[in-house]
């Protein structure tokens, strides 16, 4: 009995190690992800600061040019621009993560509504919605929805998640259709498994793994979309790199660092997330996905 238990525990341990080895690249990439997110959210300052309060220019202004004590300089009220840019970038990343996650979940749930239907045209409605959604530029749709609602953070997040979900759903539907052609699916039917059981046990895990890669690649795109919306003033009165660039352009002559350095930080952070997202997608074998927004 002791040998049987030890052999079973050994088999479970070996299977776990094999799974960890298959996703070793993803696990290694999680370290720089955590470092980058931790660096952003460890900035000194509050996330509820208002740009209009920070970018007001008193008489005389108390700003300082970039130096050793203030890497990005200071605002007119003496606030360190480096920490303020990190807080703004953390807000943009948080909105992008929530919107991308909600959009991916929406796409998955839409497909799951029809996944158990054995008919060949079960995803026809989803594909039709996806094709109709491509008739208009998705970012313009977000601008219209957010601007028409008066501009607020909640509306911006909902519109971004809706656009992601509706356009990503046809891609997820294709993954479900491709997953039904494998030998293990035919073996499942031969063993007497029902269609819902096969979908849950054989197809869904593969699709979810791909969706994780899509999520990692969508985050930097959603960050850019959020900054563009905040630049236009459609995400409410909140600190964001887009809003900082919009306010800083009015001071481009007196204090050019007010608009330059927040944009540089946003560029570097987006590039870092893009590189890591591409590597995660490749490690999870995401394959083709909708490059929209």
C-alpha positions as CSV (number, residue, x, y, z in Angstrom):
1,X,0.0,0.0,0.0
2,X,2.9,2.3,0.8
3,X,4.5,1.8,-2.6
4,X,1.2,2.4,-4.4
5,X,0.7,5.7,-2.5
6,X,4.2,6.9,-3.1
7,X,4.0,5.9,-6.8
8,X,0.8,7.8,-7.2
9,X,2.2,10.9,-5.5
10,X,5.3,10.6,-7.7
11,X,3.1,10.4,-10.8
12,X,1.1,13.5,-9.7
13,X,4.3,15.4,-9.0
14,X,5.8,14.5,-12.4
15,X,2.7,15.6,-14.2
16,X,2.7,18.9,-12.3
17,X,6.4,19.4,-13.1
18,X,5.7,18.6,-16.8
19,X,2.9,21.3,-16.9
20,X,5.1,23.8,-15.2
21,X,7.9,23.1,-17.7
22,X,5.5,23.7,-20.6
23,X,4.6,27.1,-19.3
24,X,8.1,28.0,-18.1
25,X,8.3,31.0,-20.5
26,X,5.0,32.4,-19.1
27,X,6.2,32.0,-15.5
28,X,9.5,33.7,-16.3
29,X,7.7,36.6,-18.0
30,X,5.5,37.0,-15.0
31,X,8.5,38.3,-13.0
32,X,9.1,41.4,-15.2
33,X,5.3,41.9,-15.3
34,X,5.1,42.0,-11.5
35,X,8.2,44.2,-11.3
36,X,6.8,46.7,-13.8
37,X,3.3,46.8,-12.2
38,X,4.9,47.1,-8.7
39,X,7.1,49.9,-9.8
40,X,4.1,51.8,-11.3
41,X,1.8,51.3,-8.3
42,X,4.5,52.1,-5.7
43,X,4.7,55.8,-6.7
44,X,4.2,58.3,-4.0
45,X,1.0,60.2,-4.5
46,X,-2.7,59.6,-4.6
47,X,-4.7,58.3,-7.6
48,X,-7.6,60.6,-6.9
49,X,-5.7,63.7,-7.7
50,X,-7.3,66.0,-10.3
51,X,-5.2,67.3,-13.3
52,X,-6.8,70.7,-13.0
53,X,-5.5,71.0,-9.4
54,X,-2.0,69.9,-10.3
55,X,-1.5,71.8,-13.5
56,X,-2.7,75.1,-12.2
57,X,0.1,77.7,-12.5
58,X,0.3,80.1,-9.6
59,X,1.9,83.5,-9.7
60,X,4.8,83.1,-9.5
61,X,5.1,79.5,-10.6
62,X,7.1,77.1,-8.5
63,X,8.1,74.6,-11.2
64,X,11.7,73.4,-11.5
65,X,13.4,72.1,-14.6
66,X,14.6,68.4,-14.6
67,X,17.6,67.9,-12.4
68,X,19.1,65.3,-10.1
69,X,16.5,65.8,-7.4
70,X,13.6,65.9,-9.8
71,X,14.1,63.6,-12.8
72,X,11.2,65.0,-14.8
73,X,11.0,68.4,-13.2
74,X,8.1,69.7,-11.2
75,X,4.7,71.2,-12.0
76,X,3.8,74.8,-11.4
77,X,2.6,73.9,-7.9
78,X,5.9,72.1,-7.1
79,X,4.7,68.5,-7.4
80,X,7.3,66.1,-8.6
81,X,6.4,65.2,-12.2
82,X,8.2,61.8,-12.1
83,X,6.0,60.4,-9.3
84,X,2.9,62.0,-10.8
85,X,3.6,60.4,-14.1
86,X,3.9,57.0,-12.5
87,X,0.6,57.5,-10.7
88,X,-1.0,58.5,-14.0
89,X,0.5,55.6,-15.8
90,X,-0.7,53.2,-13.1
91,X,-4.2,54.5,-13.5
92,X,-4.1,54.0,-17.3
93,X,-2.8,50.4,-16.8
94,X,-5.4,49.6,-14.2
95,X,-8.2,50.8,-16.6
96,X,-6.7,48.8,-19.5
97,X,-6.4,45.6,-17.4
98,X,-10.0,45.8,-16.2
99,X,-11.4,46.7,-19.7
100,X,-9.3,44.0,-21.5
101,X,-10.2,41.4,-18.9
102,X,-13.9,42.3,-19.1
103,X,-13.8,42.2,-22.9
104,X,-12.1,38.8,-23.1
105,X,-14.6,37.4,-20.6
106,X,-17.5,38.9,-22.6
107,X,-16.2,37.3,-25.8
108,X,-15.8,33.9,-24.1
109,X,-19.3,34.1,-22.6
110,X,-20.9,35.0,-25.9
111,X,-19.3,32.0,-27.6
112,X,-20.3,29.7,-24.7
113,X,-23.9,30.5,-25.2
114,X,-23.8,28.7,-28.6
115,X,-20.9,26.2,-28.0
116,X,-23.1,23.3,-26.9
117,X,-25.3,23.6,-30.0
118,X,-24.4,20.7,-32.4
119,X,-25.5,22.7,-35.5
120,X,-23.0,23.8,-38.1
121,X,-24.2,27.4,-38.1
122,X,-24.3,27.8,-34.3
123,X,-21.8,30.7,-34.4
124,X,-23.5,32.5,-37.4
125,X,-24.9,35.3,-35.3
126,X,-21.6,36.0,-33.6
127,X,-19.7,36.1,-36.9
128,X,-22.3,38.4,-38.4
129,X,-22.0,40.8,-35.4
130,X,-18.2,40.7,-35.8
131,X,-18.3,41.5,-39.5
132,X,-20.8,44.4,-38.9
133,X,-18.5,45.7,-36.1
134,X,-15.6,46.0,-38.5
135,X,-17.6,48.5,-40.7
136,X,-16.7,51.3,-38.3
137,X,-13.3,51.9,-36.8
138,X,-13.6,50.5,-33.2
139,X,-11.9,53.5,-31.6
140,X,-14.4,55.8,-33.3
141,X,-17.2,53.7,-31.8
142,X,-15.6,54.2,-28.3
143,X,-15.3,57.9,-28.9
144,X,-19.0,58.1,-30.0
145,X,-20.3,56.1,-27.1
146,X,-18.2,57.8,-24.5
147,X,-18.6,61.3,-25.8
148,X,-22.4,60.8,-26.3
149,X,-22.7,59.8,-22.6
150,X,-21.0,63.0,-21.5
151,X,-17.6,61.4,-20.9
152,X,-16.9,59.3,-17.8
153,X,-14.5,56.6,-16.7
154,X,-17.2,54.0,-16.3
155,X,-18.7,54.6,-19.7
156,X,-15.2,54.5,-21.3
157,X,-14.4,51.2,-19.7
158,X,-17.8,49.7,-20.6
159,X,-17.5,50.9,-24.2
160,X,-13.9,49.6,-24.5
161,X,-14.9,46.2,-23.0
162,X,-17.9,45.9,-25.3
163,X,-15.8,46.7,-28.4
164,X,-13.2,44.1,-27.4
165,X,-15.8,41.5,-26.6
166,X,-17.8,41.9,-29.8
167,X,-14.8,41.9,-32.2
168,X,-12.9,39.1,-30.3
169,X,-15.9,36.8,-30.1
170,X,-15.7,35.6,-33.8
171,X,-12.1,34.7,-33.3
172,X,-12.9,32.7,-30.2
173,X,-15.7,31.0,-32.2
174,X,-13.2,29.9,-34.8
175,X,-11.0,28.5,-32.1
176,X,-13.9,26.4,-30.8
177,X,-14.6,25.1,-34.4
178,X,-10.9,24.3,-34.9
179,X,-10.8,22.5,-31.6
180,X,-13.5,20.1,-32.7
181,X,-11.4,18.5,-35.4
182,X,-8.8,16.9,-33.2
183,X,-8.4,13.2,-32.6
184,X,-9.0,13.5,-28.9
185,X,-12.5,15.0,-29.7
186,X,-13.4,11.9,-31.8
187,X,-12.0,9.7,-29.0
188,X,-14.3,11.5,-26.5
189,X,-17.3,10.8,-28.7
190,X,-16.2,7.2,-29.0
191,X,-16.0,6.9,-25.3
192,X,-19.6,8.0,-25.0
193,X,-19.0,11.5,-23.7
194,X,-21.7,14.1,-24.3
195,X,-21.1,17.3,-26.3
196,X,-21.2,19.5,-23.2
197,X,-18.6,17.3,-21.5
198,X,-16.3,17.4,-24.5
199,X,-16.6,21.1,-24.7
200,X,-15.8,21.6,-21.0
201,X,-13.0,19.1,-20.8
202,X,-11.3,19.1,-24.2
203,X,-12.0,22.5,-25.9
204,X,-12.5,25.1,-23.2
205,X,-9.0,24.6,-21.6
206,X,-7.3,25.2,-24.9
207,X,-9.4,28.3,-25.7
208,X,-8.8,29.7,-22.2
209,X,-5.0,29.3,-22.6
210,X,-5.2,31.2,-25.9
211,X,-7.3,33.9,-24.3
212,X,-4.7,34.5,-21.6
213,X,-2.2,35.2,-24.4
214,X,-4.7,37.5,-26.1
215,X,-5.3,39.3,-22.8
216,X,-1.6,39.9,-22.4
217,X,-1.4,41.4,-26.0
218,X,-4.5,43.5,-25.5
219,X,-3.3,45.4,-22.4
220,X,-0.9,47.7,-24.2
221,X,-3.4,48.4,-26.9
222,X,-6.0,49.2,-24.3
223,X,-3.6,51.5,-22.6
224,X,-3.1,53.5,-25.8
225,X,-6.9,53.7,-26.2
226,X,-7.4,54.9,-22.7
227,X,-4.7,57.5,-23.0
228,X,-6.3,58.7,-26.3
229,X,-9.7,59.0,-24.6
230,X,-8.3,60.8,-21.6
231,X,-6.3,63.1,-23.9
232,X,-9.7,64.2,-25.4
233,X,-11.2,64.5,-21.9
234,X,-13.6,61.6,-22.2
235,X,-12.6,59.7,-19.1
236,X,-13.6,62.1,-16.5
237,X,-11.5,64.4,-14.3
238,X,-8.8,62.0,-13.3
239,X,-5.1,61.9,-13.6
240,X,-3.8,60.0,-16.7
241,X,-0.8,60.3,-19.0
242,X,-3.2,61.3,-21.8
243,X,-4.7,64.1,-19.6
244,X,-1.2,65.1,-18.5
245,X,0.0,65.5,-22.1
246,X,-3.2,67.5,-22.9
247,X,-2.7,69.9,-20.0
248,X,1.0,70.1,-20.6
249,X,0.7,71.2,-24.2
250,X,-0.6,74.5,-23.0
251,X,2.7,75.0,-21.2
252,X,4.9,73.7,-24.0
253,X,6.8,77.1,-24.2
254,X,7.2,77.9,-20.5
255,X,7.7,74.3,-19.3
256,X,8.1,71.8,-22.1
257,X,8.9,68.9,-19.7
258,X,5.3,69.0,-18.5
259,X,4.1,67.4,-21.8
260,X,7.3,65.7,-22.9
261,X,8.2,63.4,-20.0
262,X,4.7,61.9,-19.3
263,X,4.6,61.0,-23.0
264,X,8.1,59.4,-22.8
265,X,7.1,57.3,-19.8
266,X,3.9,56.2,-21.5
267,X,5.9,55.2,-24.6
268,X,8.4,53.1,-22.6
269,X,5.7,51.4,-20.5
270,X,3.6,50.5,-23.5
271,X,6.6,49.1,-25.4
272,X,7.5,47.0,-22.4
273,X,4.0,45.6,-22.1
274,X,3.9,45.0,-25.8
275,X,7.1,43.0,-25.9
276,X,6.1,40.9,-22.9
277,X,2.6,40.4,-24.3
278,X,3.9,39.2,-27.6
279,X,6.2,36.7,-25.9
280,X,3.4,35.5,-23.7
281,X,1.1,35.0,-26.7
282,X,3.8,33.1,-28.5
283,X,4.4,30.9,-25.4
284,X,0.7,30.1,-25.1
285,X,0.4,29.5,-28.9
286,X,-2.3,32.1,-29.2
287,X,-2.0,32.3,-33.0
288,X,-4.1,34.7,-34.9
289,X,-6.1,37.2,-33.0
290,X,-8.0,40.4,-33.9
291,X,-5.7,43.4,-34.1
292,X,-8.2,46.1,-33.6
293,X,-8.7,49.4,-31.6
